[in-house]
Amino acid sequence: MKQAMRERGTPLEFLFTLITLVASGFSGALLFAIAEAGYSSFQQLAEDVIIPGIVILILVYLIAKVRKWRWLSQGLWIGFWPGAVSTIVLEVVRIIGFRVFHSMPGDLPTLMGVLMTGRIMQGPDAVSTFLGYADHFWNGAAFSTIYVLLFGKRNWWVGVIVKSISSLTPSPPQPRQIPCHAWLFSTFSHSHPISAVK
């Protein structure tokens, strides 16, 4: 954050940087945890939070380009694409863990798509699967954007440490009891730090 404050250019650019951090923070992973805690449905959160957040970030990027806010526009661009691409690495680790070592009970992006479209009883279809994976890649892009805006350019191992810590952050307090599965810890503690190497 100190680096962002030094390079923000103007107070207005710094304000829009804070807006970007908030919009990026409410990405799929956090909202999925909130939905699983029973506070709202993932479908409702996608409509009320994820979609508006994406619109906000697009508008912020366009404003930053027009006003020539170099720190913010480059932070969004540099953060977004590596974050989305590195999710591919995460998926490779997840699929190997599921197919080879049977360490995870299912396809989390597909599940997120089913929850997002309200098809929990009908099962996945092409639209829900697409949306689930799109949300998964969006989550990676959002994390990377936050990282770039807060820490700037750092060695790859800094990203691994930050991603490891964020992956082990506990979910919000739950109004109903939800068992803690070993596969969830395995996914977060192994595949997410690897995806941070970019």
Secondary structure, 3 states (H helix, E strand, C coil): CHHHHHHCCCHHHHHHHHHHHHHHHCCHHHHHHHHHCCCCCHHHHHHHHHHHHHHHHHHHHHHHHHCCCHHHHHHHHHHHHHHHHHHHHHHHHHHHHHHCCCCCCCCHHHHHHHHHHCCCCCCCCHHHHHHHHHHHHHHHHHHHHHHHHHHCCCCHHHHHHHHHHHHCCCCCCCCCCCCCCHHHHHHHHHHHHHHCCC
